[in-house]
């Protein structure tokens, strides 16, 4: 049986791994983003705003693209 500290470290590591993978996919999907910009993303709304800005598109189009990409995943 693991200690509460070990369990917390495992949970933290698992939580950190998922966003890193998602951020890698974001960087691959929207290649105009720098690594620092991808790392700085806070949430889906932030991603939408950044896609809109970087690609000079309307917010509705950015929302559609991000929704299609995310499909229920969170950043």
PQR file with spaces between the fields and no chain letter, atoms N, CA, C, O and H, PARSE charges and radii, in Angstrom:
ATOM       1  N    UNK     1       0.849   -1.177    0.000 -0.4000 1.5000
ATOM       2  CA   UNK     1       0.000    0.000    0.000 -0.0000 2.0000
ATOM       3  C    UNK     1       0.892    1.235    0.000  0.5500 1.7000
ATOM       4  O    UNK     1       1.887    1.288    0.722 -0.5500 1.4000
ATOM       5  N    UNK     2       0.537    2.219   -0.803 -0.4000 1.5000
ATOM       6  CA   UNK     2       1.361    3.417   -0.888 -0.0000 2.0000
ATOM       7  C    UNK     2       0.933    4.443    0.142  0.5500 1.7000
ATOM       8  O    UNK     2      -0.203    4.441    0.616 -0.5500 1.4000
ATOM       9  H    UNK     2      -0.272    2.176   -1.390  0.4000 1.0000
ATOM      10  N    UNK     3       1.851    5.303    0.471 -0.4000 1.5000
ATOM      11  CA   UNK     3       1.564    6.359    1.431 -0.0000 2.0000
ATOM      12  C    UNK     3       0.771    7.471    0.755  0.5500 1.7000
ATOM      13  O    UNK     3       0.749    7.547   -0.474 -0.5500 1.4000
ATOM      14  H    UNK     3       2.773    5.305    0.086  0.4000 1.0000
ATOM      15  N    UNK     4       0.124    8.330    1.525 -0.4000 1.5000
ATOM      16  CA   UNK     4      -0.590    9.469    0.923 -0.0000 2.0000
ATOM      17  C    UNK     4       0.331   10.377    0.108  0.5500 1.7000
ATOM      18  O    UNK     4      -0.084   10.945   -0.902 -0.5500 1.4000
ATOM      19  H    UNK     4       0.142    8.268    2.523  0.4000 1.0000
ATOM      20  N    UNK     5       1.576   10.510    0.550 -0.4000 1.5000
ATOM      21  CA   UNK     5       2.530   11.351   -0.175 -0.0000 2.0000
ATOM      22  C    UNK     5       2.840   10.728   -1.531  0.5500 1.7000
ATOM      23  O    UNK     5       2.878   11.433   -2.539 -0.5500 1.4000
ATOM      24  H    UNK     5       1.914   10.049    1.370  0.4000 1.0000
ATOM      25  N    UNK     6       3.062    9.406   -1.566 -0.4000 1.5000
ATOM      26  CA   UNK     6       3.342    8.726   -2.829 -0.0000 2.0000
ATOM      27  C    UNK     6       2.138    8.816   -3.767  0.5500 1.7000
ATOM      28  O    UNK     6       2.290    9.032   -4.969 -0.5500 1.4000
ATOM      29  H    UNK     6       3.031    8.833   -0.747  0.4000 1.0000
ATOM      30  N    UNK     7       0.959    8.650   -3.210 -0.4000 1.5000
ATOM      31  CA   UNK     7      -0.254    8.736   -4.021 -0.0000 2.0000
ATOM      32  C    UNK     7      -0.410   10.136   -4.607  0.5500 1.7000
ATOM      33  O    UNK     7      -0.778   10.287   -5.772 -0.5500 1.4000
ATOM      34  H    UNK     7       0.836    8.475   -2.234  0.4000 1.0000
ATOM      35  N    UNK     8      -0.133   11.154   -3.807 -0.4000 1.5000
ATOM      36  CA   UNK     8      -0.236   12.538   -4.282 -0.0000 2.0000
ATOM      37  C    UNK     8       0.773   12.798   -5.390  0.5500 1.7000
ATOM      38  O    UNK     8       0.441   13.454   -6.378 -0.5500 1.4000
ATOM      39  H    UNK     8       0.166   11.033   -2.860  0.4000 1.0000
ATOM      40  N    UNK     9       2.004   12.298   -5.250 -0.4000 1.5000
ATOM      41  CA   UNK     9       3.012   12.470   -6.290 -0.0000 2.0000
ATOM      42  C    UNK     9       2.588   11.782   -7.573  0.5500 1.7000
ATOM      43  O    UNK     9       2.788   12.325   -8.659 -0.5500 1.4000
ATOM      44  H    UNK     9       2.274   11.765   -4.448  0.4000 1.0000
ATOM      45  N    UNK    10       2.006   10.598   -7.467 -0.4000 1.5000
ATOM      46  CA   UNK    10       1.543    9.866   -8.643 -0.0000 2.0000
ATOM      47  C    UNK    10       0.407   10.614   -9.328  0.5500 1.7000
ATOM      48  O    UNK    10       0.381   10.706  -10.556 -0.5500 1.4000
ATOM      49  H    UNK    10       1.844   10.157   -6.584  0.4000 1.0000
ATOM      50  N    UNK    11      -0.517   11.144   -8.562 -0.4000 1.5000
ATOM      51  CA   UNK    11      -1.626   11.908   -9.129 -0.0000 2.0000
ATOM      52  C    UNK    11      -1.128   13.168   -9.816  0.5500 1.7000
ATOM      53  O    UNK    11      -1.603   13.514  -10.898 -0.5500 1.4000
ATOM      54  H    UNK    11      -0.495   11.069   -7.565  0.4000 1.0000
ATOM      55  N    UNK    12      -0.180   13.853   -9.203 -0.4000 1.5000
ATOM      56  CA   UNK    12       0.381   15.068   -9.780 -0.0000 2.0000
ATOM      57  C    UNK    12       1.100   14.746  -11.089  0.5500 1.7000
ATOM      58  O    UNK    12       0.951   15.469  -12.074 -0.5500 1.4000
ATOM      59  H    UNK    12       0.206   13.572   -8.324  0.4000 1.0000
ATOM      60  N    UNK    13       1.868   13.675  -11.101 -0.4000 1.5000
ATOM      61  CA   UNK    13       2.585   13.282  -12.315 -0.0000 2.0000
ATOM      62  C    UNK    13       1.612   12.929  -13.429  0.5500 1.7000
ATOM      63  O    UNK    13       1.830   13.305  -14.580 -0.5500 1.4000
ATOM      64  H    UNK    13       1.989   13.087  -10.301  0.4000 1.0000
ATOM      65  N    UNK    14       0.555   12.221  -13.108 -0.4000 1.5000
ATOM      66  CA   UNK    14      -0.440   11.854  -14.109 -0.0000 2.0000
ATOM      67  C    UNK    14      -1.150   13.086  -14.637  0.5500 1.7000
ATOM      68  O    UNK    14      -1.396   13.188  -15.839 -0.5500 1.4000
ATOM      69  H    UNK    14       0.377   11.915  -12.172  0.4000 1.0000
ATOM      70  N    UNK    15      -1.477   14.003  -13.780 -0.4000 1.5000
ATOM      71  CA   UNK    15      -2.152   15.235  -14.201 -0.0000 2.0000
ATOM      72  C    UNK    15      -1.237   16.080  -15.070  0.5500 1.7000
ATOM      73  O    UNK    15      -1.701   16.722  -16.013 -0.5500 1.4000
ATOM      74  H    UNK    15      -1.277   13.921  -12.803  0.4000 1.0000
ATOM      75  N    UNK    16       0.047   16.090  -14.771 -0.4000 1.5000
ATOM      76  CA   UNK    16       1.001   16.871  -15.550 -0.0000 2.0000
ATOM      77  C    UNK    16       1.237   16.254  -16.921  0.5500 1.7000
ATOM      78  O    UNK    16       1.469   16.975  -17.891 -0.5500 1.4000
ATOM      79  H    UNK    16       0.424   15.569  -14.005  0.4000 1.0000
ATOM      80  N    UNK    17       1.179   14.946  -17.012 -0.4000 1.5000
ATOM      81  CA   UNK    17       1.446   14.265  -18.274 -0.0000 2.0000
ATOM      82  C    UNK    17       0.358   14.538  -19.302  0.5500 1.7000
ATOM      83  O    UNK    17       0.663   14.730  -20.479 -0.5500 1.4000
ATOM      84  H    UNK    17       0.990   14.360  -16.223  0.4000 1.0000
ATOM      85  N    UNK    18      -0.886   14.559  -18.890 -0.4000 1.5000
ATOM      86  CA   UNK    18      -1.988   14.764  -19.829 -0.0000 2.0000
ATOM      87  C    UNK    18      -1.907   16.132  -20.505  0.5500 1.7000
ATOM      88  O    UNK    18      -1.967   16.196  -21.733 -0.5500 1.4000
ATOM      89  H    UNK    18      -1.134   14.403  -17.934  0.4000 1.0000
ATOM      90  N    UNK    19      -1.772   17.226  -19.756 -0.4000 1.5000
ATOM      91  CA   UNK    19      -1.674   18.517  -20.435 -0.0000 2.0000
ATOM      92  C    UNK    19      -0.445   18.610  -21.339  0.5500 1.7000
ATOM      93  O    UNK    19      -0.503   19.248  -22.390 -0.5500 1.4000
ATOM      94  H    UNK    19      -1.723   17.174  -18.758  0.4000 1.0000
ATOM      95  N    UNK    20       0.650   17.994  -20.950 -0.4000 1.5000
ATOM      96  CA   UNK    20       1.853   18.054  -21.789 -0.0000 2.0000
ATOM      97  C    UNK    20       1.584   17.395  -23.127  0.5500 1.7000
ATOM      98  O    UNK    20       1.996   17.909  -24.167 -0.5500 1.4000
ATOM      99  H    UNK    20       0.698   17.476  -20.096  0.4000 1.0000
ATOM     100  N    UNK    21       0.902   16.271  -23.113 -0.4000 1.5000
ATOM     101  CA   UNK    21       0.552   15.600  -24.360 -0.0000 2.0000
ATOM     102  C    UNK    21      -0.390   16.438  -25.194  0.5500 1.7000
ATOM     103  O    UNK    21      -0.234   16.539  -26.410 -0.5500 1.4000
ATOM     104  H    UNK    21       0.567   15.854  -22.269  0.4000 1.0000
ATOM     105  N    UNK    22      -1.359   17.034  -24.543 -0.4000 1.5000
ATOM     106  CA   UNK    22      -2.321   17.886  -25.233 -0.0000 2.0000
ATOM     107  C    UNK    22      -1.609   19.100  -25.811  0.5500 1.7000
ATOM     108  O    UNK    22      -1.892   19.509  -26.937 -0.5500 1.4000
ATOM     109  H    UNK    22      -1.486   16.952  -23.554  0.4000 1.0000
ATOM     110  N    UNK    23      -0.702   19.671  -25.059 -0.4000 1.5000
ATOM     111  CA   UNK    23       0.035   20.838  -25.545 -0.0000 2.0000
ATOM     112  C    UNK    23       0.893   20.469  -26.756  0.5500 1.7000
ATOM     113  O    UNK    23       1.058   21.277  -27.670 -0.5500 1.4000
ATOM     114  H    UNK    23      -0.472   19.339  -24.144  0.4000 1.0000
ATOM     115  N    UNK    24       1.428   19.277  -26.764 -0.4000 1.5000
ATOM     116  CA   UNK    24       2.198   18.815  -27.913 -0.0000 2.0000
ATOM     117  C    UNK    24       1.299   18.730  -29.144  0.5500 1.7000
ATOM     118  O    UNK    24       1.710   19.094  -30.246 -0.5500 1.4000
ATOM     119  H    UNK    24       1.295   18.621  -26.022  0.4000 1.0000
ATOM     120  N    UNK    25       0.082   18.253  -28.953 -0.4000 1.5000
ATOM     121  CA   UNK    25      -0.876   18.174  -30.053 -0.0000 2.0000
ATOM     122  C    UNK    25      -1.272   19.573  -30.533  0.5500 1.7000
ATOM     123  O    UNK    25      -1.439   19.795  -31.732 -0.5500 1.4000
ATOM     124  H    UNK    25      -0.251   17.957  -28.058  0.4000 1.0000
ATOM     125  N    UNK    26      -1.423   20.508  -29.601 -0.4000 1.5000
ATOM     126  CA   UNK    26      -1.736   21.894  -29.957 -0.0000 2.0000
ATOM     127  C    UNK    26      -0.608   22.461  -30.823  0.5500 1.7000
ATOM     128  O    UNK    26      -0.864   23.079  -31.857 -0.5500 1.4000
ATOM     129  H    UNK    26      -1.288   20.327  -28.627  0.4000 1.0000
ATOM     130  N    UNK    27       0.625   22.251  -30.401 -0.4000 1.5000
ATOM     131  CA   UNK    27       1.779   22.758  -31.143 -0.0000 2.0000
ATOM     132  C    UNK    27       1.842   22.147  -32.541  0.5500 1.7000
ATOM     133  O    UNK    27       2.215   22.815  -33.505 -0.5500 1.4000
ATOM     134  H    UNK    27       0.833   21.749  -29.562  0.4000 1.0000
ATOM     135  N    UNK    28       1.478   20.888  -32.637 -0.4000 1.5000
ATOM     136  CA   UNK    28       1.488   20.214  -33.935 -0.0000 2.0000
ATOM     137  C    UNK    28       0.359   20.740  -34.832  0.5500 1.7000
ATOM     138  O    UNK    28       0.561   20.958  -36.027 -0.5500 1.4000
ATOM     139  H    UNK    28       1.174   20.345  -31.854  0.4000 1.0000
ATOM     140  N    UNK    29      -0.822   20.939  -34.254 -0.4000 1.5000
ATOM     141  CA   UNK    29      -1.998   21.385  -35.018 -0.0000 2.0000
ATOM     142  C    UNK    29      -1.866   22.834  -35.477  0.5500 1.7000
ATOM     143  O    UNK    29      -2.200   23.158  -36.617 -0.5500 1.4000
ATOM     144  H    UNK    29      -0.986   20.762  -33.284  0.4000 1.0000
ATOM     145  N    UNK    30      -1.379   23.708  -34.594 -0.4000 1.5000
ATOM     146  CA   UNK    30      -1.243   25.126  -34.911 -0.0000 2.0000
ATOM     147  C    UNK    30       0.240   25.487  -34.871  0.5500 1.7000
ATOM     148  O    UNK    30       0.760   25.921  -33.843 -0.5500 1.4000
ATOM     149  H    UNK    30      -1.108   23.445  -33.668  0.4000 1.0000
ATOM     150  N    UNK    31       0.896   25.302  -35.986 -0.4000 1.5000
ATOM     151  CA   UNK    31       2.362   25.423  -36.045 -0.0000 2.0000
ATOM     152  C    UNK    31       2.883   26.854  -35.903  0.5500 1.7000
ATOM     153  O    UNK    31       4.086   27.048  -35.731 -0.5500 1.4000
ATOM     154  H    UNK    31       0.474   24.950  -36.820  0.4000 1.0000
ATOM     155  N    UNK    32       2.018   27.845  -35.970 -0.4000 1.5000
ATOM     156  CA   UNK    32       2.484   29.224  -35.790 -0.0000 2.0000
ATOM     157  C    UNK    32       2.770   29.556  -34.325  0.5500 1.7000
ATOM     158  O    UNK    32       3.375   30.589  -34.036 -0.5500 1.4000
ATOM     159  H    UNK    32       1.041   27.688  -36.110  0.4000 1.0000
ATOM     160  N    UNK    33       2.347   28.699  -33.403 -0.4000 1.5000
ATOM     161  CA   UNK    33       2.594   28.943  -31.984 -0.0000 2.0000
ATOM     162  C    UNK    33       4.035   28.601  -31.642  0.5500 1.7000
ATOM     163  O    UNK    33       4.576   27.601  -32.115 -0.5500 1.4000
ATOM     164  H    UNK    33       1.856   27.860  -33.638  0.4000 1.0000
ATOM     165  N    UNK    34       4.647   29.435  -30.822 -0.4000 1.5000
ATOM     166  CA   UNK    34       5.969   29.098  -30.294 -0.0000 2.0000
ATOM     167  C    UNK    34       5.778   28.144  -29.115  0.5500 1.7000
ATOM     168  O    UNK    34       4.674   28.010  -28.586 -0.5500 1.4000
ATOM     169  H    UNK    34       4.207   30.247  -30.439  0.4000 1.0000
ATOM     170  N    UNK    35       6.842   27.496  -28.717 -0.4000 1.5000
ATOM     171  CA   UNK    35       6.773   26.597  -27.564 -0.0000 2.0000
ATOM     172  C    UNK    35       6.338   27.358  -26.314  0.5500 1.7000
ATOM     173  O    UNK    35       5.561   26.847  -25.508 -0.5500 1.4000
ATOM     174  H    UNK    35       7.739   27.605  -29.147  0.4000 1.0000
ATOM     175  N    UNK    36       6.843   28.579  -26.159 -0.4000 1.5000
ATOM     176  CA   UNK    36       6.483   29.391  -24.995 -0.0000 2.0000
ATOM     177  C    UNK    36       4.998   29.746  -25.010  0.5500 1.7000
ATOM     178  O    UNK    36       4.357   29.757  -23.959 -0.5500 1.4000
ATOM     179  H    UNK    36       7.475   28.994  -26.814  0.4000 1.0000
ATOM     180  N    UNK    37       4.450   30.031  -26.174 -0.4000 1.5000
ATOM     181  CA   UNK    37       3.022   30.354  -26.272 -0.0000 2.0000
ATOM     182  C    UNK    37       2.161   29.145  -25.929  0.5500 1.7000
ATOM     183  O    UNK    37       1.141   29.274  -25.253 -0.5500 1.4000
ATOM     184  H    UNK    37       4.971   30.022  -27.028  0.4000 1.0000
ATOM     185  N    UNK    38       2.572   27.982  -26.393 -0.4000 1.5000
ATOM     186  CA   UNK    38       1.822   26.761  -26.075 -0.0000 2.0000
ATOM     187  C    UNK    38       1.872   26.498  -24.576  0.5500 1.7000
ATOM     188  O    UNK    38       0.856   26.158  -23.970 -0.5500 1.4000
ATOM     189  H    UNK    38       3.401   27.878  -26.942  0.4000 1.0000
ATOM     190  N    UNK    39       3.031   26.650  -23.985 -0.4000 1.5000
ATOM     191  CA   UNK    39       3.193   26.424  -22.546 -0.0000 2.0000
ATOM     192  C    UNK    39       2.353   27.398  -21.732  0.5500 1.7000
ATOM     193  O    UNK    39       1.839   27.042  -20.671 -0.5500 1.4000
ATOM     194  H    UNK    39       3.857   26.925  -24.478  0.4000 1.0000
ATOM     195  N    UNK    40       2.212   28.622  -22.223 -0.4000 1.5000
ATOM     196  CA   UNK    40       1.489   29.657  -21.489 -0.0000 2.0000
ATOM     197  C    UNK    40      -0.035   29.541  -21.587  0.5500 1.7000
ATOM     198  O    UNK    40      -0.749   30.235  -20.864 -0.5500 1.4000
ATOM     199  H    UNK    40       2.629   28.911  -23.084  0.4000 1.0000
ATOM     200  N    UNK    41      -0.540   28.680  -22.464 -0.4000 1.5000
ATOM     201  CA   UNK    41      -1.991   28.543  -22.602 -0.0000 2.0000
ATOM     202  C    UNK    41      -2.617   28.109  -21.273  0.5500 1.7000
ATOM     203  O    UNK    41      -2.130   27.195  -20.607 -0.5500 1.4000
ATOM     204  H    UNK    41       0.041   28.116  -23.051  0.4000 1.0000
ATOM     205  N    UNK    42      -3.702   28.784  -20.908 -0.4000 1.5000
ATOM     206  CA   UNK    42      -4.348   28.522  -19.623 -0.0000 2.0000
ATOM     207  C    UNK    42      -5.560   27.612  -19.735  0.5500 1.7000
ATOM     208  O    UNK    42      -5.769   26.739  -18.892 -0.5500 1.4000
ATOM     209  H    UNK    42      -4.098   29.526  -21.449  0.4000 1.0000
ATOM     210  N    UNK    43      -6.360   27.818  -20.776 -0.4000 1.5000
ATOM     211  CA   UNK    43      -7.593   27.050  -20.924 -0.0000 2.0000
ATOM     212  C    UNK    43      -8.066   27.128  -22.367  0.5500 1.7000
ATOM     213  O    UNK    43      -7.401   27.712  -23.223 -0.5500 1.4000
ATOM     214  H    UNK    43      -6.191   28.527  -21.460  0.4000 1.0000
ATOM     215  N    UNK    44      -9.209   26.539  -22.618 -0.4000 1.5000
ATOM     216  CA   UNK    44      -9.751   26.491  -23.970 -0.0000 2.0000
ATOM     217  C    UNK    44     -10.017   27.894  -24.519  0.5500 1.7000
ATOM     218  O    UNK    44      -9.729   28.164  -25.685 -0.5500 1.4000
ATOM     219  H    UNK    44      -9.749   26.064  -21.923  0.4000 1.0000
ATOM     220  N    UNK    45     -10.563   28.783  -23.695 -0.4000 1.5000
ATOM     221  CA   UNK    45     -10.843   30.144  -24.146 -0.0000 2.0000
ATOM     222  C    UNK    45      -9.554   30.862  -24.554  0.5500 1.7000
ATOM     223  O    UNK    45      -9.536   31.615  -25.528 -0.5500 1.4000
ATOM     224  H    UNK    45     -10.797   28.563  -22.748  0.4000 1.0000
ATOM     225  N    UNK    46      -8.498   30.626  -23.815 -0.4000 1.5000
ATOM     226  CA   UNK    46      -7.204   31.217  -24.148 -0.0000 2.0000
ATOM     227  C    UNK    46      -6.714   30.674  -25.492  0.5500 1.7000
ATOM     228  O    UNK    46      -6.200   31.426  -26.321 -0.5500 1.4000
ATOM     229  H    UNK    46      -8.512   30.015  -23.024  0.4000 1.0000
ATOM     230  N    UNK    47      -6.874   29.376  -25.700 -0.4000 1.5000
ATOM     231  CA   UNK    47      -6.469   28.765  -26.972 -0.0000 2.0000
ATOM     232  C    UNK    47      -7.269   29.374  -28.125  0.5500 1.7000
ATOM     233  O    UNK    47      -6.705   29.688  -29.173 -0.5500 1.4000
ATOM     234  H    UNK    47      -7.292   28.765  -25.027  0.4000 1.0000
ATOM     235  N    UNK    48      -8.567   29.541  -27.937 -0.4000 1.5000
ATOM     236  CA   UNK    48      -9.409   30.136  -28.977 -0.0000 2.0000
ATOM     237  C    UNK    48      -8.905   31.535  -29.321  0.5500 1.7000
ATOM     238  O    UNK    48      -8.755   31.873  -30.495 -0.5500 1.4000
ATOM     239  H    UNK    48      -9.025   29.286  -27.085  0.4000 1.0000
ATOM     240  N    UNK    49      -8.648   32.338  -28.307 -0.4000 1.5000
ATOM     241  CA   UNK    49      -8.160   33.705  -28.536 -0.0000 2.0000
ATOM     242  C    UNK    49      -6.816   33.700  -29.261  0.5500 1.7000
ATOM     243  O    UNK    49      -6.586   34.522  -30.148 -0.5500 1.4000
ATOM     244  H    UNK    49      -8.770   32.063  -27.354  0.4000 1.0000
ATOM     245  N    UNK    50      -5.937   32.784  -28.890 -0.4000 1.5000
ATOM     246  CA   UNK    50      -4.619   32.722  -29.534 -0.0000 2.0000
ATOM     247  C    UNK    50      -4.719   32.264  -30.983  0.5500 1.7000
ATOM     248  O    UNK    50      -4.027   32.795  -31.851 -0.5500 1.4000
ATOM     249  H    UNK    50      -6.124   32.116  -28.169  0.4000 1.0000
ATOM     250  N    UNK    51      -5.579   31.279  -31.250 -0.4000 1.5000
ATOM     251  CA   UNK    51      -5.780   30.810  -32.626 -0.0000 2.0000
ATOM     252  C    UNK    51      -6.344   31.957  -33.465  0.5500 1.7000
ATOM     253  O    UNK    51      -5.898   32.191  -34.588 -0.5500 1.4000
ATOM     254  H    UNK    51      -6.142   30.848  -30.545  0.4000 1.0000
ATOM     255  N    UNK    52      -7.317   32.662  -32.916 -0.4000 1.5000
ATOM     256  CA   UNK    52      -7.922   33.795  -33.610 -0.0000 2.0000
ATOM     257  C    UNK    52      -6.861   34.839  -33.957  0.5500 1.7000
ATOM     258  O    UNK    52      -6.811   35.342  -35.079 -0.5500 1.4000
ATOM     259  H    UNK    52      -7.680   32.472  -32.003  0.4000 1.0000
ATOM     260  N    UNK    53      -6.024   35.152  -32.985 -0.4000 1.5000
ATOM     261  CA   UNK    53      -4.992   36.163  -33.174 -0.0000 2.0000
ATOM     262  C    UNK    53      -3.907   35.715  -34.159  0.5500 1.7000
ATOM     263  O    UNK    53      -3.576   36.446  -35.093 -0.5500 1.4000
ATOM     264  H    UNK    53      -6.064   34.743  -32.073  0.4000 1.0000
ATOM     265  N    UNK    54      -3.365   34.535  -33.954 -0.4000 1.5000
ATOM     266  CA   UNK    54      -2.246   34.039  -34.775 -0.0000 2.0000
ATOM     267  C    UNK    54      -2.630   33.823  -36.227  0.5500 1.7000
ATOM     268  O    UNK    54      -1.825   34.050  -37.130 -0.5500 1.4000
ATOM     269  H    UNK    54      -3.634   33.942  -33.195  0.4000 1.0000
ATOM     270  N    UNK    55      -3.861   33.383  -36.449 -0.4000 1.5000
ATOM     271  CA   UNK    55      -4.279   33.032  -37.800 -0.0000 2.0000
ATOM     272  C    UNK    55      -5.207   34.077  -38.431  0.5500 1.7000
ATOM     273  O    UNK    55      -5.718   33.879  -39.534 -0.5500 1.4000
ATOM     274  H    UNK    55      -4.515   33.199  -35.716  0.4000 1.0000
ATOM     275  N    UNK    56      -5.416   35.182  -37.725 -0.4000 1.5000
ATOM     276  CA   UNK    56      -6.238   36.290  -38.241 -0.0000 2.0000
ATOM     277  C    UNK    56      -7.592   35.806  -38.770  0.5500 1.7000
ATOM     278  O    UNK    56      -7.975   36.088  -39.905 -0.5500 1.4000
ATOM     279  H    UNK    56      -5.001   35.343  -36.830  0.4000 1.0000
ATOM     280  N    UNK    57      -8.300   35.071  -37.912 -0.4000 1.5000
ATOM     281  CA   UNK    57      -9.614   34.560  -38.280 -0.0000 2.0000
ATOM     282  C    UNK    57     -10.655   35.064  -37.289  0.5500 1.7000
ATOM     283  O    UNK    57     -10.314   35.552  -36.211 -0.5500 1.4000
ATOM     284  H    UNK    57      -7.989   34.842  -36.990  0.4000 1.0000
ATOM     285  N    UNK    58     -11.913   34.945  -37.657 -0.4000 1.5000
ATOM     286  CA   UNK    58     -13.004   35.349  -36.778 -0.0000 2.0000
ATOM     287  C    UNK    58     -13.067   34.417  -35.579  0.5500 1.7000
ATOM     288  O    UNK    58     -12.658   33.259  -35.653 -0.5500 1.4000
ATOM     289  H    UNK    58     -12.190   34.549  -38.532  0.4000 1.0000
ATOM     290  N    UNK    59     -13.587   34.940  -34.473 -0.4000 1.5000
ATOM     291  CA   UNK    59     -13.695   34.140  -33.250 -0.0000 2.0000
ATOM     292  C    UNK    59     -14.541   32.883  -33.485  0.5500 1.7000
ATOM     293  O    UNK    59     -14.209   31.813  -32.975 -0.5500 1.4000
ATOM     294  H    UNK    59     -13.919   35.881  -34.413  0.4000 1.0000
ATOM     295  N    UNK    60     -15.615   33.004  -34.243 -0.4000 1.5000
ATOM     296  CA   UNK    60     -16.486   31.851  -34.503 -0.0000 2.0000
ATOM     297  C    UNK    60     -15.722   30.729  -35.209  0.5500 1.7000
ATOM     298  O    UNK    60     -15.905   29.554  -34.889 -0.5500 1.4000
ATOM     299  H    UNK    60     -15.884   33.873  -34.657  0.4000 1.0000
ATOM     300  N    UNK    61     -14.874   31.089  -36.162 -0.4000 1.5000
ATOM     301  CA   UNK    61     -14.088   30.078  -36.862 -0.0000 2.0000
ATOM     302  C    UNK    61     -13.056   29.449  -35.927  0.5500 1.7000
ATOM     303  O    UNK    61     -12.854   28.235  -35.949 -0.5500 1.4000
ATOM     304  H    UNK    61     -14.726   32.044  -36.421  0.4000 1.0000
ATOM     305  N    UNK    62     -12.405   30.271  -35.110 -0.4000 1.5000
ATOM     306  CA   UNK    62     -11.430   29.752  -34.143 -0.0000 2.0000
ATOM     307  C    UNK    62     -12.114   28.808  -33.163  0.5500 1.7000
ATOM     308  O    UNK    62     -11.568   27.759  -32.821 -0.5500 1.4000
ATOM     309  H    UNK    62     -12.568   31.257  -35.092  0.4000 1.0000
ATOM     310  N    UNK    63     -13.313   29.183  -32.712 -0.4000 1.5000
ATOM     311  CA   UNK    63     -14.080   28.334  -31.789 -0.0000 2.0000
ATOM     312  C    UNK    63     -14.397   26.987  -32.440  0.5500 1.7000
ATOM     313  O    UNK    63     -14.247   25.940  -31.811 -0.5500 1.4000
ATOM     314  H    UNK    63     -13.756   30.035  -32.991  0.4000 1.0000
ATOM     315  N    UNK    64     -14.827   27.015  -33.675 -0.4000 1.5000
ATOM     316  CA   UNK    64     -15.148   25.778  -34.401 -0.0000 2.0000
ATOM     317  C    UNK    64     -13.918   24.883  -34.521  0.5500 1.7000
ATOM     318  O    UNK    64     -13.999   23.675  -34.297 -0.5500 1.4000
ATOM     319  H    UNK    64     -14.949   27.865  -34.187  0.4000 1.0000
ATOM     320  N    UNK    65     -12.780   25.479  -34.874 -0.4000 1.5000
ATOM     321  CA   UNK    65     -11.547   24.702  -35.032 -0.0000 2.0000
ATOM     322  C    UNK    65     -11.085   24.097  -33.709  0.5500 1.7000
ATOM     323  O    UNK    65     -10.692   22.932  -33.654 -0.5500 1.4000
ATOM     324  H    UNK    65     -12.714   26.460  -35.056  0.4000 1.0000
ATOM     325  N    UNK    66     -11.133   24.895  -32.648 -0.4000 1.5000
ATOM     326  CA   UNK    66     -10.681   24.407  -31.340 -0.0000 2.0000
ATOM     327  C    UNK    66     -11.636   23.344  -30.820  0.5500 1.7000
ATOM     328  O    UNK    66     -11.194   22.346  -30.251 -0.5500 1.4000
ATOM     329  H    UNK    66     -11.452   25.842  -32.692  0.4000 1.0000
ATOM     330  N    UNK    67     -12.944   23.540  -31.005 -0.4000 1.5000
ATOM     331  CA   UNK    67     -13.919   22.524  -30.568 -0.0000 2.0000
ATOM     332  C    UNK    67     -13.694   21.209  -31.302  0.5500 1.7000
ATOM     333  O    UNK    67     -13.721   20.140  -30.691 -0.5500 1.4000
ATOM     334  H    UNK    67     -13.303   24.350  -31.468  0.4000 1.0000
ATOM     335  N    UNK    68     -13.474   21.284  -32.602 -0.4000 1.5000
ATOM     336  CA   UNK    68     -13.226   20.073  -33.386 -0.0000 2.0000
ATOM     337  C    UNK    68     -11.954   19.371  -32.929  0.5500 1.7000
ATOM     338  O    UNK    68     -11.893   18.142  -32.891 -0.5500 1.4000
ATOM     339  H    UNK    68     -13.453   22.152  -33.099  0.4000 1.0000
ATOM     340  N    UNK    69     -10.951   20.150  -32.587 -0.4000 1.5000
ATOM     341  CA   UNK    69      -9.685   19.595  -32.114 -0.0000 2.0000
ATOM     342  C    UNK    69      -9.826   18.980  -30.728  0.5500 1.7000
ATOM     343  O    UNK    69      -9.339   17.878  -30.476 -0.5500 1.4000
ATOM     344  H    UNK    69     -11.001   21.148  -32.618  0.4000 1.0000
ATOM     345  N    UNK    70     -10.496   19.701  -29.833 -0.4000 1.5000
ATOM     346  CA   UNK    70     -10.562   19.291  -28.422 -0.0000 2.0000
ATOM     347  C    UNK    70     -11.454   18.079  -28.198  0.5500 1.7000
ATOM     348  O    UNK    70     -11.073   17.172  -27.460 -0.5500 1.4000
ATOM     349  H    UNK    70     -10.891   20.596  -30.038  0.4000 1.0000
ATOM     350  N    UNK    71     -12.619   18.039  -28.808 -0.4000 1.5000
ATOM     351  CA   UNK    71     -13.562   16.931  -28.664 -0.0000 2.0000
ATOM     352  C    UNK    71     -13.694   16.454  -27.235  0.5500 1.7000
ATOM     353  O    UNK    71     -13.512   15.272  -26.946 -0.5500 1.4000
ATOM     354  H    UNK    71     -12.929   18.776  -29.408  0.4000 1.0000
ATOM     355  N    UNK    72     -14.013   17.382  -26.336 -0.4000 1.5000
ATOM     356  CA   UNK    72     -14.256   17.034  -24.933 -0.0000 2.0000
ATOM     357  C    UNK    72     -13.026   17.019  -24.052  0.5500 1.7000
ATOM     358  O    UNK    72     -13.150   16.873  -22.836 -0.5500 1.4000
ATOM     359  H    UNK    72     -14.161   18.343  -26.571  0.4000 1.0000
ATOM     360  N    UNK    73     -11.834   17.167  -24.629 -0.4000 1.5000
ATOM     361  CA   UNK    73     -10.620   17.200  -23.811 -0.0000 2.0000
ATOM     362  C    UNK    73     -10.467   18.588  -23.222  0.5500 1.7000
ATOM     363  O    UNK    73     -10.971   19.562  -23.783 -0.5500 1.4000
ATOM     364  H    UNK    73     -11.733   17.286  -25.617  0.4000 1.0000
ATOM     365  N    UNK    74      -9.785   18.686  -22.112 -0.4000 1.5000
ATOM     366  CA   UNK    74      -9.508   19.996  -21.536 -0.0000 2.0000
ATOM     367  C    UNK    74      -8.016   20.278  -21.598  0.5500 1.7000
ATOM     368  O    UNK    74      -7.188   19.367  -21.551 -0.5500 1.4000
ATOM     369  H    UNK    74      -9.376   17.895  -21.656  0.4000 1.0000
ATOM     370  N    UNK    75      -7.699   21.540  -21.703 -0.4000 1.5000
ATOM     371  CA   UNK    75      -6.297   21.949  -21.835 -0.0000 2.0000
ATOM     372  C    UNK    75      -5.593   21.916  -20.517  0.5500 1.7000
ATOM     373  O    UNK    75      -4.405   22.231  -20.444 -0.5500 1.4000
ATOM     374  H    UNK    75      -8.371   22.279  -21.741  0.4000 1.0000
